[in-house]
Amino acid sequence: MAGYRLYFLSDEHIQDAVAFECDSHEDPIKTVREHADGRVMELWSGARMLRRFPAEGEPPGPDRHSAGWILSQAFQRAVGLTH
């Protein structure tokens, strides 16, 4: 069995978490659907984020751990849009 954690986020901060185990790699998605409450969620296995689920009504955006997101943040810092 593999162990998973589902984090519920608000303003990029963890508000709640659910730990669970599954026999197959398809079962965690079923658990995510059962716990969906409209908030942003991140599914983790150990130290690895498996997937980020946007908040209800929020369009899917780049994953914060993707190369595109990291490069966009580096660009924004370089041109002074963020600190």
N, CA, C and O atoms as a Maestro MAE file, in Angstrom:
{
 s_m_m2io_version
 :::
 2.0.0
}

f_m_ct {
 s_m_title
 :::
 protein
 m_atom[332] {
  # First column is atom index #
  i_m_mmod_type
  r_m_x_coord
  r_m_y_coord
  r_m_z_coord
  i_m_residue_number
  s_m_chain_name
  s_m_pdb_residue_name
  s_m_pdb_atom_name
  i_m_atomic_number
  :::
  1 25 0.831 -1.184 0.000 1 A "MET " " N  " 7
  2 3 0.000 0.000 0.000 1 A "MET " " CA " 6
  3 2 0.874 1.245 0.000 1 A "MET " " C  " 6
  4 15 1.920 1.299 0.646 1 A "MET " " O  " 8
  5 25 0.414 2.236 -0.740 2 A "ALA " " N  " 7
  6 3 1.146 3.499 -0.801 2 A "ALA " " CA " 6
  7 2 0.429 4.536 0.061 2 A "ALA " " C  " 6
  8 15 -0.800 4.570 0.120 2 A "ALA " " O  " 8
  9 25 1.220 5.380 0.727 3 A "GLY " " N  " 7
  10 3 0.661 6.438 1.556 3 A "GLY " " CA " 6
  11 2 0.578 7.751 0.795 3 A "GLY " " C  " 6
  12 15 1.478 8.090 0.028 3 A "GLY " " O  " 8
  13 25 -0.500 8.484 1.009 4 A "TYR " " N  " 7
  14 3 -0.741 9.756 0.338 4 A "TYR " " CA " 6
  15 2 -1.212 10.789 1.345 4 A "TYR " " C  " 6
  16 15 -1.718 10.453 2.416 4 A "TYR " " O  " 8
  17 25 -1.034 12.064 0.979 5 A "ARG " " N  " 7
  18 3 -1.589 13.175 1.756 5 A "ARG " " CA " 6
  19 2 -2.272 14.122 0.779 5 A "ARG " " C  " 6
  20 15 -1.743 14.419 -0.292 5 A "ARG " " O  " 8
  21 25 -3.439 14.586 1.160 6 A "LEU " " N  " 7
  22 3 -4.181 15.553 0.371 6 A "LEU " " CA " 6
  23 2 -4.243 16.842 1.185 6 A "LEU " " C  " 6
  24 15 -4.825 16.879 2.269 6 A "LEU " " O  " 8
  25 25 -3.634 17.896 0.646 7 A "TYR " " N  " 7
  26 3 -3.605 19.185 1.336 7 A "TYR " " CA " 6
  27 2 -4.649 20.113 0.726 7 A "TYR " " C  " 6
  28 15 -4.820 20.160 -0.492 7 A "TYR " " O  " 8
  29 25 -5.342 20.848 1.584 8 A "PHE " " N  " 7
  30 3 -6.321 21.852 1.173 8 A "PHE " " CA " 6
  31 2 -5.690 23.216 1.419 8 A "PHE " " C  " 6
  32 15 -5.249 23.510 2.530 8 A "PHE " " O  " 8
  33 25 -5.648 24.047 0.384 9 A "LEU " " N  " 7
  34 3 -4.947 25.322 0.463 9 A "LEU " " CA " 6
  35 2 -5.896 26.506 0.367 9 A "LEU " " C  " 6
  36 15 -6.940 26.441 -0.282 9 A "LEU " " O  " 8
  37 25 -5.508 27.584 1.027 10 A "SER " " N  " 7
  38 3 -6.185 28.867 0.910 10 A "SER " " CA " 6
  39 2 -5.090 29.925 0.940 10 A "SER " " C  " 6
  40 15 -4.281 29.956 1.867 10 A "SER " " O  " 8
  41 25 -5.062 30.776 -0.052 11 A "ASP " " N  " 7
  42 3 -4.001 31.792 -0.165 11 A "ASP " " CA " 6
  43 2 -2.618 31.147 -0.095 11 A "ASP " " C  " 6
  44 15 -1.702 31.684 0.528 11 A "ASP " " O  " 8
  45 25 -2.481 29.990 -0.741 12 A "GLU " " N  " 7
  46 3 -1.213 29.243 -0.819 12 A "GLU " " CA " 6
  47 2 -0.718 28.735 0.537 12 A "GLU " " C  " 6
  48 15 0.457 28.390 0.668 12 A "GLU " " O  " 8
  49 25 -1.584 28.683 1.540 13 A "HIS " " N  " 7
  50 3 -1.232 28.137 2.851 13 A "HIS " " CA " 6
  51 2 -2.097 26.910 3.114 13 A "HIS " " C  " 6
  52 15 -3.269 26.872 2.739 13 A "HIS " " O  " 8
  53 25 -1.513 25.919 3.757 14 A "ILE " " N  " 7
  54 3 -2.255 24.702 4.090 14 A "ILE " " CA " 6
  55 2 -3.286 25.017 5.165 14 A "ILE " " C  " 6
  56 15 -2.952 25.546 6.226 14 A "ILE " " O  " 8
  57 25 -4.532 24.689 4.882 15 A "GLN " " N  " 7
  58 3 -5.621 24.903 5.824 15 A "GLN " " CA " 6
  59 2 -6.064 23.597 6.486 15 A "GLN " " C  " 6
  60 15 -6.563 23.593 7.611 15 A "GLN " " O  " 8
  61 25 -5.871 22.497 5.769 16 A "ASP " " N  " 7
  62 3 -6.332 21.200 6.265 16 A "ASP " " CA " 6
  63 2 -5.580 20.116 5.498 16 A "ASP " " C  " 6
  64 15 -5.016 20.388 4.438 16 A "ASP " " O  " 8
  65 25 -5.567 18.904 6.015 17 A "ALA " " N  " 7
  66 3 -4.899 17.793 5.343 17 A "ALA " " CA " 6
  67 2 -5.592 16.483 5.692 17 A "ALA " " C  " 6
  68 15 -6.159 16.331 6.774 17 A "ALA " " O  " 8
  69 25 -5.535 15.550 4.764 18 A "VAL " " N  " 7
  70 3 -6.079 14.203 4.961 18 A "VAL " " CA " 6
  71 2 -4.986 13.225 4.547 18 A "VAL " " C  " 6
  72 15 -4.463 13.319 3.437 18 A "VAL " " O  " 8
  73 25 -4.639 12.293 5.418 19 A "ALA " " N  " 7
  74 3 -3.670 11.244 5.100 19 A "ALA " " CA " 6
  75 2 -4.446 9.953 4.851 19 A "ALA " " C  " 6
  76 15 -5.399 9.639 5.563 19 A "ALA " " O  " 8
  77 25 -4.018 9.207 3.818 20 A "PHE " " N  " 7
  78 3 -4.707 7.961 3.501 20 A "PHE " " CA " 6
  79 2 -3.769 7.029 2.740 20 A "PHE " " C  " 6
  80 15 -2.722 7.451 2.251 20 A "PHE " " O  " 8
  81 25 -4.154 5.768 2.646 21 A "GLU " " N  " 7
  82 3 -3.396 4.757 1.913 21 A "GLU " " CA " 6
  83 2 -4.275 4.162 0.828 21 A "GLU " " C  " 6
  84 15 -5.495 4.085 0.973 21 A "GLU " " O  " 8
  85 25 -3.638 3.740 -0.266 22 A "CYS " " N  " 7
  86 3 -4.363 3.136 -1.385 22 A "CYS " " CA " 6
  87 2 -3.581 1.941 -1.920 22 A "CYS " " C  " 6
  88 15 -2.353 1.897 -1.849 22 A "CYS " " O  " 8
  89 25 -4.324 0.974 -2.457 23 A "ASP " " N  " 7
  90 3 -3.710 -0.213 -3.051 23 A "ASP " " CA " 6
  91 2 -3.187 0.038 -4.454 23 A "ASP " " C  " 6
  92 15 -2.152 -0.509 -4.836 23 A "ASP " " O  " 8
  93 25 -3.894 0.866 -5.230 24 A "SER " " N  " 7
  94 3 -3.470 1.117 -6.605 24 A "SER " " CA " 6
  95 2 -3.246 2.609 -6.818 24 A "SER " " C  " 6
  96 15 -3.631 3.428 -5.984 24 A "SER " " O  " 8
  97 25 -2.621 2.955 -7.942 25 A "HIS " " N  " 7
  98 3 -2.342 4.360 -8.250 25 A "HIS " " CA " 6
  99 2 -3.584 5.103 -8.738 25 A "HIS " " C  " 6
  100 15 -3.556 6.329 -8.847 25 A "HIS " " O  " 8
  101 25 -4.654 4.402 -9.030 26 A "GLU " " N  " 7
  102 3 -5.885 5.041 -9.479 26 A "GLU " " CA " 6
  103 2 -6.766 5.436 -8.301 26 A "GLU " " C  " 6
  104 15 -7.554 6.375 -8.418 26 A "GLU " " O  " 8
  105 25 -6.656 4.761 -7.195 27 A "ASP " " N  " 7
  106 3 -7.492 5.032 -6.024 27 A "ASP " " CA " 6
  107 2 -7.315 6.431 -5.432 27 A "ASP " " C  " 6
  108 15 -8.302 6.998 -4.965 27 A "ASP " " O  " 8
  109 25 -6.108 7.023 -5.425 28 A "PRO " " N  " 7
  110 3 -5.980 8.356 -4.825 28 A "PRO " " CA " 6
  111 2 -6.872 9.399 -5.502 28 A "PRO " " C  " 6
  112 15 -7.394 10.288 -4.829 28 A "PRO " " O  " 8
  113 25 -7.053 9.307 -6.803 29 A "ILE " " N  " 7
  114 3 -7.896 10.269 -7.509 29 A "ILE " " CA " 6
  115 2 -9.345 10.124 -7.045 29 A "ILE " " C  " 6
  116 15 -10.054 11.123 -6.919 29 A "ILE " " O  " 8
  117 25 -9.787 8.910 -6.793 30 A "LYS " " N  " 7
  118 3 -11.140 8.698 -6.268 30 A "LYS " " CA " 6
  119 2 -11.282 9.372 -4.899 30 A "LYS " " C  " 6
  120 15 -12.306 9.993 -4.612 30 A "LYS " " O  " 8
  121 25 -10.260 9.249 -4.067 31 A "THR " " N  " 7
  122 3 -10.284 9.873 -2.744 31 A "THR " " CA " 6
  123 2 -10.308 11.391 -2.869 31 A "THR " " C  " 6
  124 15 -11.018 12.063 -2.121 31 A "THR " " O  " 8
  125 25 -9.539 11.938 -3.810 32 A "VAL " " N  " 7
  126 3 -9.542 13.383 -4.035 32 A "VAL " " CA " 6
  127 2 -10.949 13.843 -4.397 32 A "VAL " " C  " 6
  128 15 -11.433 14.838 -3.857 32 A "VAL " " O  " 8
  129 25 -11.603 13.137 -5.295 33 A "ARG " " N  " 7
  130 3 -12.963 13.514 -5.709 33 A "ARG " " CA " 6
  131 2 -13.932 13.474 -4.530 33 A "ARG " " C  " 6
  132 15 -14.820 14.320 -4.427 33 A "ARG " " O  " 8
  133 25 -13.766 12.504 -3.651 34 A "GLU " " N  " 7
  134 3 -14.650 12.392 -2.483 34 A "GLU " " CA " 6
  135 2 -14.469 13.554 -1.515 34 A "GLU " " C  " 6
  136 15 -15.421 13.953 -0.844 34 A "GLU " " O  " 8
  137 25 -13.251 14.107 -1.435 35 A "HIS " " N  " 7
  138 3 -12.957 15.175 -0.476 35 A "HIS " " CA " 6
  139 2 -13.035 16.581 -1.082 35 A "HIS " " C  " 6
  140 15 -12.914 17.569 -0.358 35 A "HIS " " O  " 8
  141 25 -13.234 16.680 -2.386 36 A "ALA " " N  " 7
  142 3 -13.255 17.991 -3.037 36 A "ALA " " CA " 6
  143 2 -14.328 18.877 -2.412 36 A "ALA " " C  " 6
  144 15 -15.487 18.478 -2.289 36 A "ALA " " O  " 8
  145 25 -13.924 20.085 -2.019 37 A "ASP " " N  " 7
  146 3 -14.871 21.017 -1.402 37 A "ASP " " CA " 6
  147 2 -14.765 22.421 -1.988 37 A "ASP " " C  " 6
  148 15 -15.252 23.381 -1.390 37 A "ASP " " O  " 8
  149 25 -14.139 22.544 -3.142 38 A "GLY " " N  " 7
  150 3 -14.036 23.838 -3.807 38 A "GLY " " CA " 6
  151 2 -12.718 24.546 -3.598 38 A "GLY " " C  " 6
  152 15 -12.423 25.513 -4.300 38 A "GLY " " O  " 8
  153 25 -11.902 24.082 -2.631 39 A "ARG " " N  " 7
  154 3 -10.602 24.711 -2.384 39 A "ARG " " CA " 6
  155 2 -9.534 24.111 -3.288 39 A "ARG " " C  " 6
  156 15 -9.722 23.041 -3.868 39 A "ARG " " O  " 8
  157 25 -8.420 24.810 -3.398 40 A "VAL " " N  " 7
  158 3 -7.247 24.269 -4.081 40 A "VAL " " CA " 6
  159 2 -6.760 23.071 -3.279 40 A "VAL " " C  " 6
  160 15 -6.722 23.117 -2.050 40 A "VAL " " O  " 8
  161 25 -6.384 21.992 -3.978 41 A "MET " " N  " 7
  162 3 -5.878 20.798 -3.306 41 A "MET " " CA " 6
  163 2 -4.574 20.355 -3.966 41 A "MET " " C  " 6
  164 15 -4.384 20.527 -5.170 41 A "MET " " O  " 8
  165 25 -3.688 19.788 -3.164 42 A "GLU " " N  " 7
  166 3 -2.462 19.175 -3.674 42 A "GLU " " CA " 6
  167 2 -2.388 17.752 -3.144 42 A "GLU " " C  " 6
  168 15 -2.576 17.506 -1.952 42 A "GLU " " O  " 8
  169 25 -2.112 16.822 -4.045 43 A "LEU " " N  " 7
  170 3 -1.959 15.413 -3.693 43 A "LEU " " CA " 6
  171 2 -0.474 15.084 -3.653 43 A "LEU " " C  " 6
  172 15 0.248 15.297 -4.627 43 A "LEU " " O  " 8
  173 25 -0.027 14.561 -2.516 44 A "TRP " " N  " 7
  174 3 1.386 14.243 -2.296 44 A "TRP " " CA " 6
  175 2 1.557 12.776 -1.934 44 A "TRP " " C  " 6
  176 15 0.692 12.163 -1.308 44 A "TRP " " O  " 8
  177 25 2.699 12.229 -2.346 45 A "SER " " N  " 7
  178 3 3.136 10.905 -1.928 45 A "SER " " CA " 6
  179 2 4.564 11.070 -1.439 45 A "SER " " C  " 6
  180 15 5.477 11.299 -2.234 45 A "SER " " O  " 8
  181 25 4.754 10.956 -0.154 46 A "GLY " " N  " 7
  182 3 6.073 11.222 0.411 46 A "GLY " " CA " 6
  183 2 6.440 12.678 0.187 46 A "GLY " " C  " 6
  184 15 5.652 13.574 0.487 46 A "GLY " " O  " 8
  185 25 7.644 12.918 -0.343 47 A "ALA " " N  " 7
  186 3 8.115 14.280 -0.593 47 A "ALA " " CA " 6
  187 2 7.784 14.756 -2.002 47 A "ALA " " C  " 6
  188 15 8.254 15.812 -2.428 47 A "ALA " " O  " 8
  189 25 6.988 13.995 -2.718 48 A "ARG " " N  " 7
  190 3 6.712 14.301 -4.124 48 A "ARG " " CA " 6
  191 2 5.261 14.737 -4.318 48 A "ARG " " C  " 6
  192 15 4.333 14.009 -3.965 48 A "ARG " " O  " 8
  193 25 5.073 15.950 -4.891 49 A "MET " " N  " 7
  194 3 3.734 16.381 -5.236 49 A "MET " " CA " 6
  195 2 3.326 15.695 -6.533 49 A "MET " " C  " 6
  196 15 4.022 15.781 -7.545 49 A "MET " " O  " 8
  197 25 2.184 15.012 -6.484 50 A "LEU " " N  " 7
  198 3 1.715 14.282 -7.653 50 A "LEU " " CA " 6
  199 2 0.851 15.138 -8.560 50 A "LEU " " C  " 6
  200 15 0.944 15.049 -9.784 50 A "LEU " " O  " 8
  201 25 0.007 15.972 -7.954 51 A "ARG " " N  " 7
  202 3 -0.909 16.770 -8.762 51 A "ARG " " CA " 6
  203 2 -1.512 17.887 -7.920 51 A "ARG " " C  " 6
  204 15 -1.755 17.733 -6.723 51 A "ARG " " O  " 8
  205 25 -1.743 19.007 -8.580 52 A "ARG " " N  " 7
  206 3 -2.426 20.147 -7.960 52 A "ARG " " CA " 6
  207 2 -3.788 20.282 -8.627 52 A "ARG " " C  " 6
  208 15 -3.894 20.239 -9.853 52 A "ARG " " O  " 8
  209 25 -4.816 20.444 -7.822 53 A "PHE " " N  " 7
  210 3 -6.182 20.581 -8.315 53 A "PHE " " CA " 6
  211 2 -6.632 22.011 -8.049 53 A "PHE " " C  " 6
  212 15 -6.617 22.447 -6.898 53 A "PHE " " O  " 8
  213 25 -7.035 22.758 -9.088 54 A "PRO " " N  " 7
  214 3 -7.441 24.146 -8.878 54 A "PRO " " CA " 6
  215 2 -8.736 24.240 -8.081 54 A "PRO " " C  " 6
  216 15 -9.500 23.279 -7.991 54 A "PRO " " O  " 8
  217 25 -8.966 25.408 -7.511 55 A "ALA " " N  " 7
  218 3 -10.208 25.657 -6.787 55 A "ALA " " CA " 6
  219 2 -11.373 25.617 -7.770 55 A "ALA " " C  " 6
  220 15 -11.196 25.811 -8.972 55 A "ALA " " O  " 8
  221 25 -12.548 25.366 -7.244 56 A "GLU " " N  " 7
  222 3 -13.742 25.317 -8.068 56 A "GLU " " CA " 6
  223 2 -13.900 26.651 -8.806 56 A "GLU " " C  " 6
  224 15 -13.840 27.719 -8.198 56 A "GLU " " O  " 8
  225 25 -14.099 26.572 -10.113 57 A "GLY " " N  " 7
  226 3 -14.275 27.769 -10.927 57 A "GLY " " CA " 6
  227 2 -12.978 28.424 -11.360 57 A "GLY " " C  " 6
  228 15 -12.999 29.368 -12.150 57 A "GLY " " O  " 8
  229 25 -11.859 27.947 -10.864 58 A "GLU " " N  " 7
  230 3 -10.553 28.501 -11.215 58 A "GLU " " CA " 6
  231 2 -10.000 27.732 -12.410 58 A "GLU " " C  " 6
  232 15 -9.957 26.502 -12.382 58 A "GLU " " O  " 8
  233 25 -9.573 28.441 -13.467 59 A "PRO " " N  " 7
  234 3 -9.010 27.710 -14.600 59 A "PRO " " CA " 6
  235 2 -7.698 27.056 -14.202 59 A "PRO " " C  " 6
  236 15 -6.954 27.595 -13.383 59 A "PRO " " O  " 8
  237 25 -7.413 25.900 -14.779 60 A "PRO " " N  " 7
  238 3 -6.135 25.268 -14.453 60 A "PRO " " CA " 6
  239 2 -4.987 26.153 -14.913 60 A "PRO " " C  " 6
  240 15 -4.998 26.664 -16.033 60 A "PRO " " O  " 8
  241 25 -4.029 26.326 -14.074 61 A "GLY " " N  " 7
  242 3 -2.866 27.143 -14.415 61 A "GLY " " CA " 6
  243 2 -1.617 26.298 -14.350 61 A "GLY " " C  " 6
  244 15 -1.688 25.090 -14.124 61 A "GLY " " O  " 8
  245 25 -0.477 26.925 -14.548 62 A "PRO " " N  " 7
  246 3 0.763 26.149 -14.482 62 A "PRO " " CA " 6
  247 2 0.992 25.637 -13.071 62 A "PRO " " C  " 6
  248 15 0.724 26.336 -12.093 62 A "PRO " " O  " 8
  249 25 1.475 24.448 -12.978 63 A "ASP " " N  " 7
  250 3 1.807 23.831 -11.702 63 A "ASP " " CA " 6
  251 2 2.994 24.581 -11.110 63 A "ASP " " C  " 6
  252 15 3.949 24.884 -11.826 63 A "ASP " " O  " 8
  253 25 2.950 24.885 -9.815 64 A "ARG " " N  " 7
  254 3 4.034 25.634 -9.180 64 A "ARG " " CA " 6
  255 2 5.357 24.895 -9.224 64 A "ARG " " C  " 6
  256 15 6.403 25.502 -8.991 64 A "ARG " " O  " 8
  257 25 5.343 23.620 -9.513 65 A "HIS " " N  " 7
  258 3 6.588 22.859 -9.569 65 A "HIS " " CA " 6
  259 2 7.007 22.586 -11.007 65 A "HIS " " C  " 6
  260 15 7.984 21.877 -11.247 65 A "HIS " " O  " 8
  261 25 6.273 23.146 -11.963 66 A "SER " " N  " 7
  262 3 6.620 22.904 -13.365 66 A "SER " " CA " 6
  263 2 7.709 23.874 -13.793 66 A "SER " " C  " 6
  264 15 7.902 24.927 -13.186 66 A "SER " " O  " 8
  265 25 8.411 23.499 -14.846 67 A "ALA " " N  " 7
  266 3 9.473 24.365 -15.373 67 A "ALA " " CA " 6
  267 2 8.902 25.703 -15.825 67 A "ALA " " C  " 6
  268 15 9.533 26.742 -15.624 67 A "ALA " " O  " 8
  269 25 7.717 25.693 -16.433 68 A "GLY " " N  " 7
  270 3 7.101 26.936 -16.901 68 A "GLY " " CA " 6
  271 2 6.825 27.900 -15.767 68 A "GLY " " C  " 6
  272 15 7.073 29.099 -15.890 68 A "GLY " " O  " 8
  273 25 6.311 27.381 -14.663 69 A "TRP " " N  " 7
  274 3 6.012 28.250 -13.523 69 A "TRP " " CA " 6
  275 2 7.296 28.805 -12.930 69 A "TRP " " C  " 6
  276 15 7.374 29.994 -12.623 69 A "TRP " " O  " 8
  277 25 8.288 27.970 -12.769 70 A "ILE " " N  " 7
  278 3 9.566 28.399 -12.189 70 A "ILE " " CA " 6
  279 2 10.206 29.472 -13.069 70 A "ILE " " C  " 6
  280 15 10.698 30.479 -12.560 70 A "ILE " " O  " 8
  281 25 10.201 29.259 -14.396 71 A "LEU " " N  " 7
  282 3 10.778 30.253 -15.304 71 A "LEU " " CA " 6
  283 2 9.991 31.558 -15.278 71 A "LEU " " C  " 6
  284 15 10.580 32.638 -15.328 71 A "LEU " " O  " 8
  285 25 8.662 31.467 -15.200 72 A "SER " " N  " 7
  286 3 7.867 32.697 -15.176 72 A "SER " " CA " 6
  287 2 8.146 33.484 -13.895 72 A "SER " " C  " 6
  288 15 8.189 34.713 -13.928 72 A "SER " " O  " 8
  289 25 8.334 32.804 -12.785 73 A "GLN " " N  " 7
  290 3 8.656 33.492 -11.533 73 A "GLN " " CA " 6
  291 2 10.030 34.139 -11.608 73 A "GLN " " C  " 6
  292 15 10.215 35.262 -11.137 73 A "GLN " " O  " 8
  293 25 11.003 33.435 -12.201 74 A "ALA " " N  " 7
  294 3 12.345 33.996 -12.356 74 A "ALA " " CA " 6
  295 2 12.304 35.231 -13.249 74 A "ALA " " C  " 6
  296 15 12.982 36.221 -12.975 74 A "ALA " " O  " 8
  297 25 11.515 35.176 -14.309 75 A "PHE " " N  " 7
  298 3 11.381 36.326 -15.209 75 A "PHE " " CA " 6
  299 2 10.750 37.510 -14.469 75 A "PHE " " C  " 6
  300 15 11.228 38.639 -14.580 75 A "PHE " " O  " 8
  301 25 9.682 37.251 -13.716 76 A "GLN " " N  " 7
  302 3 9.012 38.332 -12.993 76 A "GLN " " CA " 6
  303 2 9.950 38.996 -11.986 76 A "GLN " " C  " 6
  304 15 9.926 40.215 -11.816 76 A "GLN " " O  " 8
  305 25 10.782 38.179 -11.315 77 A "ARG " " N  " 7
  306 3 11.762 38.759 -10.380 77 A "ARG " " CA " 6
  307 2 12.799 39.575 -11.141 77 A "ARG " " C  " 6
  308 15 13.200 40.650 -10.695 77 A "ARG " " O  " 8
  309 25 13.232 39.062 -12.288 78 A "ALA " " N  " 7
  310 3 14.278 39.746 -13.069 78 A "ALA " " CA " 6
  311 2 13.820 41.121 -13.565 78 A "ALA " " C  " 6
  312 15 14.616 42.057 -13.640 78 A "ALA " " O  " 8
  313 25 12.539 41.234 -13.901 79 A "VAL " " N  " 7
  314 3 12.046 42.519 -14.408 79 A "VAL " " CA " 6
  315 2 11.414 43.359 -13.307 79 A "VAL " " C  " 6
  316 15 10.858 44.420 -13.588 79 A "VAL " " O  " 8
  317 25 11.487 42.908 -12.064 80 A "GLY " " N  " 7
  318 3 11.039 43.692 -10.932 80 A "GLY " " CA " 6
  319 2 9.555 43.648 -10.651 80 A "GLY " " C  " 6
  320 15 9.035 44.528 -9.965 80 A "GLY " " O  " 8
  321 25 8.842 42.627 -11.173 81 A "LEU " " N  " 7
  322 3 7.417 42.529 -10.911 81 A "LEU " " CA " 6
  323 2 7.119 41.910 -9.558 81 A "LEU " " C  " 6
  324 15 6.054 42.160 -8.994 81 A "LEU " " O  " 8
  325 25 8.034 41.104 -9.021 82 A "THR " " N  " 7
  326 3 7.889 40.517 -7.697 82 A "THR " " CA " 6
  327 2 9.182 40.702 -6.930 82 A "THR " " C  " 6
  328 15 10.219 41.025 -7.510 82 A "THR " " O  " 8
  329 25 9.116 40.499 -5.636 83 A "HIS " " N  " 7
  330 3 10.322 40.668 -4.799 83 A "HIS " " CA " 6
  331 2 10.760 39.356 -4.254 83 A "HIS " " C  " 6
  332 15 11.753 39.290 -3.528 83 A "HIS " " O  " 8
  :::
 }
 m_bond[331] {
  # First column is bond index #
  i_m_from
  i_m_to
  i_m_order
  :::
  1 1 2 1
  2 2 3 1
  3 3 4 2
  4 3 5 1
  5 5 6 1
  6 6 7 1
  7 7 8 2
  8 7 9 1
  9 9 10 1
  10 10 11 1
  11 11 12 2
  12 11 13 1
  13 13 14 1
  14 14 15 1
  15 15 16 2
  16 15 17 1
  17 17 18 1
  18 18 19 1
  19 19 20 2
  20 19 21 1
  21 21 22 1
  22 22 23 1
  23 23 24 2
  24 23 25 1
  25 25 26 1
  26 26 27 1
  27 27 28 2
  28 27 29 1
  29 29 30 1
  30 30 31 1
  31 31 32 2
  32 31 33 1
  33 33 34 1
  34 34 35 1
  35 35 36 2
  36 35 37 1
  37 37 38 1
  38 38 39 1
  39 39 40 2
  40 39 41 1
  41 41 42 1
  42 42 43 1
  43 43 44 2
  44 43 45 1
  45 45 46 1
  46 46 47 1
  47 47 48 2
  48 47 49 1
  49 49 50 1
  50 50 51 1
  51 51 52 2
  52 51 53 1
  53 53 54 1
  54 54 55 1
  55 55 56 2
  56 55 57 1
  57 57 58 1
  58 58 59 1
  59 59 60 2
  60 59 61 1
  61 61 62 1
  62 62 63 1
  63 63 64 2
  64 63 65 1
  65 65 66 1
  66 66 67 1
  67 67 68 2
  68 67 69 1
  69 69 70 1
  70 70 71 1
  71 71 72 2
  72 71 73 1
  73 73 74 1
  74 74 75 1
  75 75 76 2
  76 75 77 1
  77 77 78 1
  78 78 79 1
  79 79 80 2
  80 79 81 1
  81 81 82 1
  82 82 83 1
  83 83 84 2
  84 83 85 1
  85 85 86 1
  86 86 87 1
  87 87 88 2
  88 87 89 1
  89 89 90 1
  90 90 91 1
  91 91 92 2
  92 91 93 1
  93 93 94 1
  94 94 95 1
  95 95 96 2
  96 95 97 1
  97 97 98 1
  98 98 99 1
  99 99 100 2
  100 99 101 1
  101 101 102 1
  102 102 103 1
  103 103 104 2
  104 103 105 1
  105 105 106 1
  106 106 107 1
  107 107 108 2
  108 107 109 1
  109 109 110 1
  110 110 111 1
  111 111 112 2
  112 111 113 1
  113 113 114 1
  114 114 115 1
  115 115 116 2
  116 115 117 1
  117 117 118 1
  118 118 119 1
  119 119 120 2
  120 119 121 1
  121 121 122 1
  122 122 123 1
  123 123 124 2
  124 123 125 1
  125 125 126 1
  126 126 127 1
  127 127 128 2
  128 127 129 1
  129 129 130 1
  130 130 131 1
  131 131 132 2
  132 131 133 1
  133 133 134 1
  134 134 135 1
  135 135 136 2
  136 135 137 1
  137 137 138 1
  138 138 139 1
  139 139 140 2
  140 139 141 1
  141 141 142 1
  142 142 143 1
  143 143 144 2
  144 143 145 1
  145 145 146 1
  146 146 147 1
  147 147 148 2
  148 147 149 1
  149 149 150 1
  150 150 151 1
  151 151 152 2
  152 151 153 1
  153 153 154 1
  154 154 155 1
  155 155 156 2
  156 155 157 1
  157 157 158 1
  158 158 159 1
  159 159 160 2
  160 159 161 1
  161 161 162 1
  162 162 163 1
  163 163 164 2
  164 163 165 1
  165 165 166 1
  166 166 167 1
  167 167 168 2
  168 167 169 1
  169 169 170 1
  170 170 171 1
  171 171 172 2
  172 171 173 1
  173 173 174 1
  174 174 175 1
  175 175 176 2
  176 175 177 1
  177 177 178 1
  178 178 179 1
  179 179 180 2
  180 179 181 1
  181 181 182 1
  182 182 183 1
  183 183 184 2
  184 183 185 1
  185 185 186 1
  186 186 187 1
  187 187 188 2
  188 187 189 1
  189 189 190 1
  190 190 191 1
  191 191 192 2
  192 191 193 1
  193 193 194 1
  194 194 195 1
  195 195 196 2
  196 195 197 1
  197 197 198 1
  198 198 199 1
  199 199 200 2
  200 199 201 1
  201 201 202 1
  202 202 203 1
  203 203 204 2
  204 203 205 1
  205 205 206 1
  206 206 207 1
  207 207 208 2
  208 207 209 1
  209 209 210 1
  210 210 211 1
  211 211 212 2
  212 211 213 1
  213 213 214 1
  214 214 215 1
  215 215 216 2
  216 215 217 1
  217 217 218 1
  218 218 219 1
  219 219 220 2
  220 219 221 1
  221 221 222 1
  222 222 223 1
  223 223 224 2
  224 223 225 1
  225 225 226 1
  226 226 227 1
  227 227 228 2
  228 227 229 1
  229 229 230 1
  230 230 231 1
  231 231 232 2
  232 231 233 1
  233 233 234 1
  234 234 235 1
  235 235 236 2
  236 235 237 1
  237 237 238 1
  238 238 239 1
  239 239 240 2
  240 239 241 1
  241 241 242 1
  242 242 243 1
  243 243 244 2
  244 243 245 1
  245 245 246 1
  246 246 247 1
  247 247 248 2
  248 247 249 1
  249 249 250 1
  250 250 251 1
  251 251 252 2
  252 251 253 1
  253 253 254 1
  254 254 255 1
  255 255 256 2
  256 255 257 1
  257 257 258 1
  258 258 259 1
  259 259 260 2
  260 259 261 1
  261 261 262 1
  262 262 263 1
  263 263 264 2
  264 263 265 1
  265 265 266 1
  266 266 267 1
  267 267 268 2
  268 267 269 1
  269 269 270 1
  270 270 271 1
  271 271 272 2
  272 271 273 1
  273 273 274 1
  274 274 275 1
  275 275 276 2
  276 275 277 1
  277 277 278 1
  278 278 279 1
  279 279 280 2
  280 279 281 1
  281 281 282 1
  282 282 283 1
  283 283 284 2
  284 283 285 1
  285 285 286 1
  286 286 287 1
  287 287 288 2
  288 287 289 1
  289 289 290 1
  290 290 291 1
  291 291 292 2
  292 291 293 1
  293 293 294 1
  294 294 295 1
  295 295 296 2
  296 295 297 1
  297 297 298 1
  298 298 299 1
  299 299 300 2
  300 299 301 1
  301 301 302 1
  302 302 303 1
  303 303 304 2
  304 303 305 1
  305 305 306 1
  306 306 307 1
  307 307 308 2
  308 307 309 1
  309 309 310 1
  310 310 311 1
  311 311 312 2
  312 311 313 1
  313 313 314 1
  314 314 315 1
  315 315 316 2
  316 315 317 1
  317 317 318 1
  318 318 319 1
  319 319 320 2
  320 319 321 1
  321 321 322 1
  322 322 323 1
  323 323 324 2
  324 323 325 1
  325 325 326 1
  326 326 327 1
  327 327 328 2
  328 327 329 1
  329 329 330 1
  330 330 331 1
  331 331 332 2
  :::
 }
}
